[in-house]
Amino acid sequence: MMPKLKNAENLREVATRYLCDAVGNEQAEFRDGQWESIEHAVKGERVLVVQRTGWGKTMVYTIATKIRRENGLGPSLMISPLLALMRNQEEAAFTLGLNARRMTGDNYDDWREIQKELREDEVDILMVTPERLASGHFTRSTLPLITRGLGMLIIDEAHCISDWGHDFRPDYRRIRRVQQVIPRGAAIVATTATANDRVVKDVQKQLGGDIQVSRGSLVRRSLQLHNLTLPDPKVRLAWIAQVVPHLSGSGIIYVLTRKDADLVSSWLRYKGIHAASYYGNAGQREELEHKLLNNEIKALVATIALGMGFDKPDLKFIIHYQRPGSVVHYYQQVGRAGRGIDDAYGFLLWGEEDERIVDYFMDNAFPPQNEINQVLSVLEDADGGLEIEELMAAVNLKKSKIEKVLKLASLESPAPVIQQGREWFATGEASGFKVDPEYIARLRGVRTSEQAQMRKYMQHDGCLMAFLQRALDDDSAKDCGRCRNCTNRANKSHQPKPKLVIEAEQFIKKRRYPIRSRSEWPIADISDHPIHGSGITIDKTHRMLPGFALCSAFDMGLGDQILRERSNGRQYSNMVVEAFIYRLQEWVKNKGIGCVTYVPPRNNRQHVPLLAAAVAERLERPLIHAVARTGEGARQSDQKNEVQRALNVANAFSIERSCKQSALLIDDISVSGWTMVTASALLRHDGCPSVRPVALVKHSLSG
């Protein structure tokens, strides 16, 4: 039902005035489709806005909210997927004099004040993540304050609703519950820049078949796109270090993993380029966003955590160190650049590891039925609720897989599990929760075809921008005249200087991978041994010091060689031993190491003792066979999460001989680190003054 609006005949004039105020330009005019989308929203209709990045989707819902609020209608509730996105949206709302507030995990102290403002109808836009809709506290104490007078539901990055969307977020399904309680006359505005025909139809279906669709051209005229095949990591590092200093302004370098974010950012800093990794806690990310916005940093090296909605109009370049999993991902990320300037660059680099990383993410996207059954069975047998760590102790699955099971199960109706605070409870509805294998197969098929499309894009000899447009079902695609292929630069050499490649190779070889100390056990009361105490705190007198690993697993170099040699069951080659000793010699002198000891392998294999003996001889330190196996504990590689790994080694070792000097503790592979933490605690408990852990390979524990 259309609300009665003041000055309805002059709505466009009013909206245009707000547009001018927002952009600071008295001559500003709406782009094609902008006013029509605003009008739909102001009239309380449903509209899906599918427009390119930088088109001005934020203007649609902020101006519509401004007009509706001036007409006495209720506040808008925005569902937005990322904090970085919300912070930009807050600023956009403030320019129109709107009071935009967000209720997120990083501003919990403000919630009570925000609730008070909601009761007094002082909030114009309330922003939450879709995950907030899963909070019982939020739905009980805050959502009713909104829904009694909700004026507009805003769903940003609406492709996340769709099963077929590249960033599907299960909690977006909870939006349907909000739709069921919003009053008549409330508008719905859904926005996205990255939706093909399949996703658009799915979003239309989920939000209501009567939804209007505003869809425009996806061409980005400011972008100059380049595809470069540089399979070797050291060559890519050299290329980035060679090119970035010659690019004006600042930009983003996208990587697929946190490990690569640290590698690339540390390399750039080594080369005197101001760069930082972006993936940490919310406070650190916000600080880095401000530095990039203010051009205080040359480049952020980011995972997908810095993606949707980050708005810096003068962002000059986007470099992809690795290839994303889909054209949609790539378009969405490269679209961060060139929003408010005439020239910007998008460089897509291809690496040999890309396929393996993308396949890993795809293989772990959907929990199989047997894993679902394990988690639900433990909850059903529990006397009460269980926290995630307790589930990890009971189920030998990765933490990320347990969380996915709980998330998907909680979205079912009726839901077999519910969350109350930090605890999860079974509801008795588990028997009805089954995974549809055909549905999973269809999704995997889509993801596989997306990867194939990215391979075609890398090999494409025509216009790169037009390829992206056609892949996103944009019928207006035509040659851009600016990309690498359109300007006949595809055949020009793009290899970095050989000297820089050698330097990058040496940097990779010399780089240390930290093994961090621990102050807490993953769960309380792991065992009765005195080192575990009564709680989760590791006694300060039992803690190890920080150490490092020589290299990283699956690094396309030494790490891969070490893993191959280990699987062959023989002693490590002279090359591996020499590389390890070379890295240790100067480091040990500075750390005051008195003796060398090691973590004894299972099954009496000799590769680690022989490695430790070679290290002790070269460093001229005594080798002490201090730690022994008790016979308890299975293979650590069979333990899937850090709680299982800590439990598995809790009683696996004993002290055979005392170390009364500061010890260097050697192992070949460090995953979660709990083997070294436990062995170190035993050594310290026995009187060893300090323990420094070192390993050949750091193997990341994913999930």
Buried (B, 14 or more C-beta within 10 A) or exposed (E): EEBEBEEEEEBEEBBBBBBBBBEEEEEBEBBEBBBBBBBBBBBBBBBBBBBBBBBBBBBBBBBBBBBBBEBEBBBBBBBBBBBBBBBBBBEBBEEBEBBBBBBBEEBEEBBEEBBEBBEEEEBBBBBBBBBBBBBEEBBEEBBEBBBEBBBBBBBBBBBBBBBBBBBBBBBBBBBEEBBEEBBEBBBBBBBBBBBBEBBBBBBBEBBEEEBBBBBBBBBBEBBBBBBBEBEBBBBBBBBBBBBBEEBEBBBBBBBBBBBBBBBBBBBBBBBEBEBBBBBBEBEEBBEBBEBBBEEEBBBBBBBBBBBBBBBBEBBBBBBBBBBBBBBBBBBBBBBBBBBEBEBBBBBBBBBEBBBEBBBBEBEBEBBEEEBBBBBBBBBBEBEEBBEBBBBBBBBBBBBBBBBBBBBBBBBBEEBBBBBEEEBBBBBEBBEEBEBEEEEBEEBBEBBEEBBEBBEEBBEBEEBBBBBBBBBBBBEEBEEBEBBBBBEEEBEEEBEBEEEBBEBBBEBBBEBBBEBEBBEEBBBEEBBEBEBBBEEBBBBEEBBBBEBBBBBBBBBBBBBBBBBEBBEEEEBBEEEBBEBBBEBBEEBBEEBEBBBBBBBBBEEEBEBBBBBBBBBBEBBEBEBBEBBBBEEEBEEBEEBBBBBBBBBBBBBBBBBEEEBEBBBBBBBBBBBBBBBBBBBBBBBBBBEBBBBBBBBBBBBBBEB
